[in-house]
């Protein structure tokens, strides 16, 4: 079955770019109709969908983050990545990558998530 694992630094300074990578195993990120999401949860708040990259490379972003977010992929490594620029302390959160299907839309997007990684934005 699909497994996902986030990786990246746990501390980012304000104004810098937050970069995380999700490594996928048990399924290809290019398989038709699969999609790959970034979701975060700030302390005391609910889950926030950030964006997604679909199997064909198309991307869709939360309007609240659209000016700062970029999701990309490396198909040779079966990885997809998150870049969030100009970070502020309010971006501190647990960041998750998650699998979803374009054929069966739901929230939460699927039952296949990474374990999450804590990222703190602080000087």
GUMILO-109341 format. One line per field, with one value per residue: x, y, z of N, C-alpha, C, O in turn; residue number from 1; residue in one letter. Coordinates in nm, 2 decimals. Each point is the difference from the previous one (the first is absolute). Layout:
n.X (X / ...)
n.Y (Y / ...)
n.Z (Z / ...)
ca.X (X / ...)
ca.Y (Y / ...)
ca.Z (Z / ...)
c.X (X / ...)
c.Y (Y / ...)
c.Z (Z / ...)
o.X (X / ...)
o.Y (Y / ...)
o.Z (Z / ...)
seq (NUM / ...)
type (A / ...)
REM end
This chain:
n.X (0.08 / -0.19 / 0.20 / -0.07 / 0.14 / -0.09 / 0.03 / 0.14 / 0.05 / 0.14 / 0.18 / -0.18 / 0.17 / -0.03 / -0.20 / 0.03 / 0.16 / -0.22 / 0.17 / -0.17 / 0.08 / -0.10 / 0.06 / 0.01 / -0.14 / 0.11 / 0.15 / -0.11 / 0.19 / 0.11 / 0.01 / -0.04 / -0.01 / 0.21 / -0.04 / 0.10 / -0.06 / -0.07 / 0.09 / -0.15 / 0.17 / -0.13 / 0.18 / -0.05 / 0.15 / -0.16 / -0.13 / 0.22 / -0.20 / 0.17 / 0.01 / -0.02 / 0.08 / -0.07 / -0.16 / -0.17 / -0.02 / -0.19 / 0.00 / 0.01 / -0.07 / 0.10 / -0.22 / -0.07 / -0.03 / -0.20 / -0.07 / -0.10 / -0.20 / 0.12 / -0.14 / 0.15 / 0.09 / 0.01 / -0.05 / 0.16 / -0.07 / -0.11 / 0.08 / -0.06 / -0.01 / 0.10 / -0.13 / 0.12 / -0.10 / 0.21 / 0.16 / -0.19 / 0.04 / -0.09 / 0.21 / 0.02 / 0.15 / -0.21 / 0.21 / -0.19 / 0.10 / -0.09 / -0.04 / 0.03 / -0.22 / 0.11 / 0.08 / 0.17 / -0.14 / 0.20 / -0.16 / 0.23 / 0.17 / 0.10 / 0.00 / 0.00 / 0.06 / 0.06 / 0.21 / 0.07 / -0.04 / 0.11 / -0.17 / 0.22 / -0.19 / 0.22 / -0.05)
n.Y (-0.12 / 0.12 / 0.04 / 0.09 / 0.10 / 0.07 / 0.16 / -0.01 / 0.19 / -0.02 / 0.05 / 0.12 / 0.05 / 0.12 / -0.02 / -0.14 / -0.11 / 0.02 / -0.11 / -0.04 / -0.16 / -0.01 / -0.11 / -0.01 / -0.08 / -0.16 / 0.15 / -0.04 / 0.11 / -0.17 / -0.10 / -0.13 / 0.22 / -0.07 / -0.02 / 0.19 / -0.10 / 0.21 / -0.11 / 0.16 / -0.03 / 0.17 / 0.10 / -0.20 / -0.07 / 0.11 / -0.18 / -0.01 / 0.02 / -0.14 / -0.22 / 0.06 / -0.21 / 0.11 / -0.15 / 0.14 / -0.03 / -0.10 / 0.22 / -0.08 / 0.21 / -0.05 / 0.01 / -0.13 / -0.18 / 0.04 / 0.15 / -0.14 / -0.04 / -0.16 / -0.05 / -0.11 / -0.01 / -0.18 / 0.06 / 0.15 / 0.19 / 0.04 / 0.18 / 0.03 / 0.17 / 0.03 / 0.13 / 0.03 / 0.11 / 0.09 / -0.15 / -0.09 / 0.16 / 0.17 / 0.06 / 0.13 / -0.16 / -0.09 / -0.06 / 0.06 / -0.20 / 0.08 / -0.21 / 0.02 / 0.00 / -0.02 / -0.21 / 0.04 / 0.14 / 0.06 / -0.01 / -0.01 / 0.12 / -0.01 / -0.21 / 0.11 / -0.07 / 0.21 / -0.06 / 0.06 / 0.20 / -0.06 / 0.14 / 0.01 / 0.12 / -0.02 / 0.19)
n.Z (0.00 / -0.06 / -0.10 / 0.19 / -0.14 / 0.20 / -0.15 / 0.17 / -0.10 / 0.17 / -0.13 / 0.05 / -0.13 / 0.18 / -0.10 / 0.18 / -0.10 / 0.01 / 0.10 / -0.13 / 0.13 / -0.20 / 0.18 / -0.22 / 0.15 / -0.13 / -0.06 / -0.18 / 0.02 / -0.08 / 0.20 / -0.18 / -0.06 / -0.06 / 0.22 / -0.07 / 0.19 / -0.02 / 0.17 / 0.04 / 0.15 / -0.04 / 0.09 / 0.08 / -0.15 / -0.12 / -0.05 / -0.05 / -0.09 / -0.04 / 0.01 / -0.21 / 0.05 / -0.18 / -0.02 / -0.02 / 0.22 / -0.06 / -0.04 / 0.21 / -0.04 / 0.19 / -0.01 / 0.17 / -0.13 / -0.07 / 0.16 / 0.13 / -0.07 / 0.10 / -0.17 / 0.12 / -0.20 / 0.13 / -0.21 / -0.06 / 0.08 / -0.19 / -0.12 / 0.21 / -0.14 / 0.20 / -0.12 / 0.19 / -0.16 / -0.01 / 0.03 / 0.07 / 0.15 / -0.11 / -0.07 / 0.18 / -0.07 / 0.04 / -0.05 / -0.11 / 0.01 / -0.18 / 0.07 / -0.22 / 0.05 / -0.19 / 0.05 / 0.14 / -0.11 / 0.09 / 0.16 / 0.02 / -0.05 / 0.20 / -0.08 / -0.20 / 0.20 / -0.05 / 0.03 / -0.21 / -0.08 / 0.18 / -0.04 / 0.05 / 0.04 / -0.05 / 0.11)
ca.X (-0.08 / 0.08 / 0.06 / 0.06 / 0.08 / 0.05 / 0.13 / 0.04 / 0.05 / -0.10 / 0.00 / 0.02 / 0.00 / -0.10 / 0.03 / 0.06 / -0.09 / -0.02 / 0.01 / -0.02 / -0.01 / -0.08 / 0.04 / -0.11 / 0.03 / -0.12 / -0.09 / 0.07 / -0.06 / -0.05 / -0.11 / -0.12 / -0.10 / 0.05 / 0.04 / 0.09 / -0.04 / 0.06 / -0.10 / 0.07 / -0.08 / 0.06 / -0.04 / -0.14 / -0.08 / -0.04 / 0.08 / 0.00 / 0.05 / 0.08 / 0.01 / 0.01 / 0.05 / -0.07 / 0.08 / 0.05 / 0.08 / -0.07 / 0.00 / -0.11 / 0.04 / -0.09 / 0.00 / 0.06 / 0.15 / 0.03 / 0.11 / 0.12 / 0.01 / 0.04 / 0.01 / 0.07 / 0.02 / 0.11 / -0.05 / 0.10 / 0.02 / -0.13 / -0.01 / -0.06 / 0.05 / -0.07 / 0.07 / -0.09 / 0.10 / -0.03 / -0.08 / -0.02 / -0.02 / -0.13 / 0.01 / 0.04 / -0.11 / 0.04 / -0.03 / -0.03 / -0.04 / -0.10 / -0.05 / -0.14 / -0.04 / -0.09 / -0.13 / -0.07 / 0.03 / -0.05 / 0.08 / 0.13 / 0.01 / 0.02 / 0.05 / 0.15 / 0.08 / 0.13 / -0.01 / 0.01 / 0.12 / -0.01 / 0.09 / -0.01 / 0.05 / 0.04 / 0.14)
ca.Y (0.12 / 0.12 / 0.06 / 0.13 / 0.05 / 0.14 / 0.03 / 0.14 / 0.06 / 0.02 / 0.14 / 0.09 / 0.14 / 0.09 / 0.05 / -0.10 / -0.09 / -0.14 / -0.10 / -0.14 / -0.10 / -0.12 / -0.12 / -0.09 / -0.14 / -0.08 / 0.06 / 0.10 / 0.13 / 0.02 / -0.09 / 0.08 / 0.04 / 0.02 / 0.14 / 0.01 / 0.12 / 0.05 / 0.04 / 0.04 / 0.02 / 0.09 / -0.03 / 0.04 / 0.02 / -0.12 / -0.03 / 0.10 / -0.05 / 0.10 / -0.01 / -0.13 / -0.02 / -0.12 / -0.10 / 0.06 / 0.11 / 0.12 / 0.04 / 0.08 / 0.06 / 0.08 / 0.14 / 0.07 / -0.02 / -0.01 / 0.09 / -0.05 / -0.15 / -0.07 / -0.15 / -0.06 / -0.14 / -0.06 / -0.13 / -0.10 / -0.03 / -0.02 / 0.09 / 0.13 / 0.10 / 0.12 / 0.12 / 0.10 / 0.12 / 0.11 / -0.06 / 0.07 / -0.09 / -0.06 / -0.12 / -0.11 / -0.10 / -0.13 / -0.01 / -0.14 / -0.04 / -0.10 / -0.05 / 0.01 / -0.04 / 0.10 / -0.07 / -0.01 / 0.12 / -0.01 / 0.07 / 0.01 / -0.04 / -0.14 / -0.06 / -0.03 / 0.12 / -0.01 / 0.01 / 0.14 / 0.06 / 0.13 / 0.11 / 0.12 / 0.12 / 0.08 / 0.05)
ca.Z (0.00 / -0.01 / 0.12 / -0.02 / 0.11 / -0.02 / 0.05 / -0.01 / 0.12 / 0.10 / 0.04 / -0.11 / 0.05 / -0.07 / -0.13 / -0.09 / -0.07 / 0.06 / -0.10 / 0.05 / -0.10 / 0.03 / -0.07 / -0.02 / -0.03 / -0.01 / -0.11 / -0.09 / 0.00 / -0.13 / -0.03 / -0.04 / 0.10 / 0.13 / 0.03 / 0.12 / 0.07 / 0.12 / 0.10 / 0.12 / 0.11 / 0.09 / 0.13 / 0.04 / -0.11 / -0.07 / -0.12 / -0.11 / -0.13 / -0.05 / -0.14 / -0.06 / -0.13 / -0.06 / -0.07 / -0.13 / 0.03 / 0.02 / 0.14 / 0.05 / 0.12 / 0.08 / -0.03 / 0.10 / -0.01 / -0.14 / -0.04 / 0.07 / -0.01 / -0.12 / 0.01 / -0.12 / 0.01 / -0.07 / -0.03 / 0.00 / 0.14 / 0.05 / 0.10 / -0.03 / 0.09 / 0.03 / 0.02 / 0.05 / 0.01 / 0.09 / 0.11 / 0.12 / 0.11 / -0.01 / -0.08 / 0.09 / 0.00 / -0.05 / -0.14 / -0.04 / -0.14 / -0.01 / -0.12 / -0.03 / -0.13 / -0.07 / -0.03 / 0.12 / 0.08 / 0.14 / 0.10 / -0.05 / -0.13 / 0.00 / 0.12 / -0.01 / 0.04 / 0.07 / 0.15 / 0.03 / 0.04 / 0.06 / -0.05 / 0.08 / -0.06 / 0.11 / -0.01)
c.X (0.09 / 0.05 / 0.07 / 0.08 / 0.06 / 0.14 / 0.03 / 0.04 / -0.12 / 0.00 / 0.03 / -0.01 / -0.10 / 0.06 / 0.07 / -0.10 / 0.01 / -0.01 / -0.02 / -0.02 / -0.08 / 0.05 / -0.11 / 0.05 / -0.14 / -0.10 / 0.08 / -0.08 / -0.06 / -0.12 / -0.13 / -0.10 / 0.04 / 0.04 / 0.07 / -0.01 / 0.10 / -0.11 / 0.08 / -0.10 / 0.09 / -0.05 / -0.14 / -0.10 / -0.03 / 0.09 / -0.02 / 0.05 / 0.08 / 0.00 / 0.02 / 0.07 / -0.06 / 0.10 / 0.06 / 0.08 / -0.08 / -0.01 / -0.12 / 0.03 / -0.11 / 0.01 / 0.08 / 0.16 / 0.05 / 0.12 / 0.14 / 0.04 / 0.04 / 0.01 / 0.06 / 0.02 / 0.13 / -0.04 / 0.10 / 0.03 / -0.14 / -0.02 / -0.08 / 0.04 / -0.08 / 0.10 / -0.10 / 0.10 / -0.05 / -0.08 / 0.00 / -0.02 / -0.14 / 0.00 / 0.05 / -0.11 / 0.07 / -0.04 / -0.01 / 0.00 / -0.10 / -0.04 / -0.15 / -0.03 / -0.09 / -0.13 / -0.09 / 0.03 / -0.06 / 0.09 / -0.01 / 0.02 / 0.02 / 0.04 / 0.15 / 0.07 / 0.13 / -0.02 / 0.00 / 0.13 / -0.02 / 0.09 / -0.03 / 0.06 / 0.04 / 0.14 / 0.08)
c.Y (0.12 / 0.04 / 0.13 / 0.04 / 0.14 / 0.01 / 0.15 / 0.06 / 0.03 / 0.14 / 0.08 / 0.15 / 0.08 / 0.06 / -0.10 / -0.09 / -0.14 / -0.10 / -0.14 / -0.09 / -0.12 / -0.12 / -0.10 / -0.14 / -0.07 / 0.05 / 0.11 / 0.13 / 0.03 / -0.09 / 0.08 / 0.02 / 0.01 / 0.15 / 0.00 / 0.13 / 0.04 / 0.06 / 0.03 / 0.02 / 0.09 / -0.03 / 0.05 / 0.02 / -0.13 / -0.02 / 0.10 / -0.06 / 0.11 / -0.01 / -0.15 / 0.00 / -0.13 / -0.08 / 0.06 / 0.12 / 0.13 / 0.03 / 0.09 / 0.05 / 0.06 / 0.14 / 0.09 / -0.01 / 0.01 / 0.09 / -0.05 / -0.14 / -0.05 / -0.15 / -0.05 / -0.15 / -0.05 / -0.15 / -0.11 / -0.05 / -0.04 / 0.09 / 0.13 / 0.10 / 0.12 / 0.12 / 0.11 / 0.12 / 0.10 / -0.04 / 0.10 / -0.10 / -0.08 / -0.12 / -0.12 / -0.10 / -0.14 / -0.01 / -0.14 / 0.00 / -0.11 / -0.03 / 0.03 / -0.05 / 0.10 / -0.07 / -0.01 / 0.11 / -0.01 / 0.09 / -0.07 / -0.07 / -0.15 / -0.05 / -0.02 / 0.14 / -0.03 / 0.02 / 0.15 / 0.04 / 0.14 / 0.10 / 0.13 / 0.12 / 0.09 / 0.05 / -0.04)
c.Z (0.00 / 0.14 / -0.04 / 0.12 / -0.03 / 0.05 / -0.03 / 0.13 / 0.10 / 0.05 / -0.12 / 0.05 / -0.08 / -0.12 / -0.09 / -0.06 / 0.07 / -0.12 / 0.06 / -0.12 / 0.05 / -0.09 / 0.00 / -0.03 / -0.01 / -0.11 / -0.07 / 0.01 / -0.14 / -0.04 / -0.03 / 0.11 / 0.14 / 0.02 / 0.13 / 0.06 / 0.11 / 0.09 / 0.13 / 0.12 / 0.10 / 0.14 / 0.04 / -0.11 / -0.08 / -0.12 / -0.10 / -0.12 / -0.07 / -0.16 / -0.04 / -0.13 / -0.05 / -0.07 / -0.13 / 0.03 / 0.03 / 0.15 / 0.03 / 0.15 / 0.08 / -0.03 / 0.10 / -0.01 / -0.14 / -0.04 / 0.05 / -0.02 / -0.13 / 0.03 / -0.13 / 0.03 / -0.07 / -0.02 / 0.01 / 0.14 / 0.07 / 0.12 / -0.04 / 0.12 / 0.02 / 0.02 / 0.05 / 0.03 / 0.10 / 0.13 / 0.12 / 0.12 / 0.00 / -0.09 / 0.08 / 0.01 / -0.02 / -0.14 / -0.04 / -0.16 / 0.00 / -0.14 / -0.02 / -0.14 / -0.06 / -0.03 / 0.12 / 0.09 / 0.14 / 0.08 / 0.14 / -0.13 / -0.02 / 0.14 / 0.00 / 0.01 / 0.05 / 0.15 / 0.04 / 0.05 / 0.06 / -0.06 / 0.08 / -0.07 / 0.11 / -0.04 / 0.12)
o.X (0.12 / -0.08 / 0.06 / -0.03 / 0.06 / 0.05 / -0.05 / -0.01 / -0.11 / -0.09 / 0.10 / -0.09 / -0.03 / 0.12 / 0.01 / -0.12 / 0.10 / -0.08 / 0.08 / -0.04 / 0.02 / -0.01 / -0.05 / 0.09 / -0.10 / -0.11 / 0.08 / -0.12 / -0.07 / -0.05 / -0.03 / -0.03 / -0.08 / 0.03 / -0.02 / 0.03 / 0.07 / -0.08 / 0.10 / -0.12 / 0.09 / -0.10 / -0.03 / -0.11 / 0.07 / 0.10 / -0.12 / 0.12 / -0.05 / 0.00 / 0.02 / -0.01 / 0.01 / 0.12 / 0.11 / 0.05 / 0.06 / -0.01 / -0.05 / 0.05 / -0.09 / 0.11 / 0.07 / 0.07 / 0.12 / 0.08 / 0.10 / 0.11 / -0.04 / 0.08 / -0.05 / -0.03 / 0.04 / 0.00 / -0.03 / 0.04 / 0.00 / -0.05 / 0.00 / 0.02 / -0.09 / 0.11 / -0.09 / 0.08 / -0.11 / -0.10 / 0.09 / -0.03 / -0.01 / -0.10 / 0.01 / -0.12 / 0.12 / -0.12 / 0.09 / -0.05 / 0.00 / 0.00 / -0.07 / 0.09 / -0.09 / -0.09 / -0.12 / 0.09 / -0.12 / 0.11 / -0.12 / -0.07 / -0.04 / 0.02 / 0.06 / 0.00 / 0.03 / -0.11 / -0.04 / 0.08 / -0.06 / 0.12 / -0.12 / 0.12 / -0.09 / 0.08 / 0.12)
o.Y (0.00 / 0.00 / 0.01 / -0.03 / 0.02 / -0.07 / 0.06 / -0.07 / 0.02 / 0.04 / -0.02 / 0.03 / -0.02 / 0.03 / 0.02 / 0.02 / -0.06 / 0.01 / -0.03 / 0.03 / -0.04 / 0.01 / -0.04 / -0.02 / 0.04 / -0.05 / 0.06 / 0.00 / 0.10 / 0.01 / 0.10 / -0.10 / 0.04 / 0.07 / -0.09 / 0.10 / -0.08 / 0.08 / -0.06 / 0.03 / -0.05 / -0.06 / 0.11 / 0.04 / -0.10 / 0.08 / 0.05 / -0.03 / 0.11 / 0.10 / -0.08 / 0.10 / -0.11 / 0.03 / -0.05 / 0.07 / 0.10 / -0.09 / 0.07 / -0.09 / 0.05 / 0.06 / 0.09 / 0.08 / -0.01 / -0.04 / 0.05 / -0.04 / 0.06 / -0.03 / 0.03 / -0.05 / 0.07 / -0.08 / -0.12 / -0.11 / -0.03 / -0.05 / 0.03 / -0.05 / 0.03 / -0.02 / 0.03 / -0.01 / 0.00 / 0.05 / 0.08 / -0.11 / -0.11 / -0.08 / -0.11 / 0.03 / -0.01 / 0.02 / -0.09 / 0.09 / -0.08 / 0.08 / 0.00 / -0.02 / 0.05 / 0.08 / -0.02 / -0.02 / -0.03 / 0.04 / -0.03 / -0.09 / -0.06 / 0.08 / -0.06 / 0.08 / -0.12 / 0.04 / 0.03 / -0.08 / 0.08 / -0.03 / 0.04 / -0.01 / 0.05 / -0.07 / 0.04)
o.Z (0.03 / 0.10 / -0.10 / 0.11 / -0.11 / 0.09 / -0.09 / 0.10 / -0.04 / 0.08 / -0.07 / 0.08 / -0.11 / -0.01 / -0.12 / 0.02 / 0.03 / -0.09 / 0.09 / -0.11 / 0.12 / -0.12 / 0.11 / -0.09 / 0.06 / -0.01 / 0.06 / -0.01 / -0.02 / -0.11 / 0.08 / 0.07 / 0.09 / -0.10 / 0.09 / -0.06 / 0.05 / -0.05 / 0.03 / -0.03 / 0.06 / 0.02 / -0.03 / 0.02 / 0.03 / -0.03 / -0.02 / -0.01 / -0.01 / -0.06 / 0.08 / -0.08 / 0.06 / -0.02 / -0.04 / -0.10 / 0.03 / 0.08 / -0.09 / 0.07 / -0.06 / -0.01 / -0.04 / 0.06 / -0.02 / -0.09 / -0.04 / 0.02 / -0.11 / 0.10 / -0.10 / 0.10 / -0.09 / 0.09 / 0.03 / 0.02 / 0.12 / 0.11 / -0.12 / 0.11 / -0.08 / 0.07 / -0.08 / 0.09 / 0.04 / 0.04 / 0.01 / -0.03 / 0.05 / -0.01 / -0.06 / 0.03 / -0.02 / -0.04 / 0.03 / -0.06 / 0.09 / -0.09 / 0.10 / -0.08 / 0.06 / -0.04 / -0.02 / 0.09 / 0.01 / -0.04 / 0.04 / -0.03 / -0.10 / 0.09 / 0.09 / -0.09 / 0.04 / 0.04 / 0.12 / 0.06 / -0.06 / 0.00 / 0.01 / -0.05 / 0.07 / -0.06 / 0.00)
seq (1 / 2 / 3 / 4 / 5 / 6 / 7 / 8 / 9 / 10 / 11 / 12 / 13 / 14 / 15 / 16 / 17 / 18 / 19 / 20 / 21 / 22 / 23 / 24 / 25 / 26 / 27 / 28 / 29 / 30 / 31 / 32 / 33 / 34 / 35 / 36 / 37 / 38 / 39 / 40 / 41 / 42 / 43 / 44 / 45 / 46 / 47 / 48 / 49 / 50 / 51 / 52 / 53 / 54 / 55 / 56 / 57 / 58 / 59 / 60 / 61 / 62 / 63 / 64 / 65 / 66 / 67 / 68 / 69 / 70 / 71 / 72 / 73 / 74 / 75 / 76 / 77 / 78 / 79 / 80 / 81 / 82 / 83 / 84 / 85 / 86 / 87 / 88 / 89 / 90 / 91 / 92 / 93 / 94 / 95 / 96 / 97 / 98 / 99 / 100 / 101 / 102 / 103 / 104 / 105 / 106 / 107 / 108 / 109 / 110 / 111 / 112 / 113 / 114 / 115 / 116 / 117 / 118 / 119 / 120 / 121 / 122 / 123)
type (X / X / X / X / X / X / X / X / X / X / X / X / X / X / X / X / X / X / X / X / X / X / X / X / X / X / X / X / X / X / X / X / X / X / X / X / X / X / X / X / X / X / X / X / X / X / X / X / X / X / X / X / X / X / X / X / X / X / X / X / X / X / X / X / X / X / X / X / X / X / X / X / X / X / X / X / X / X / X / X / X / X / X / X / X / X / X / X / X / X / X / X / X / X / X / X / X / X / X / X / X / X / X / X / X / X / X / X / X / X / X / X / X / X / X / X / X / X / X / X / X / X / X)
REM end
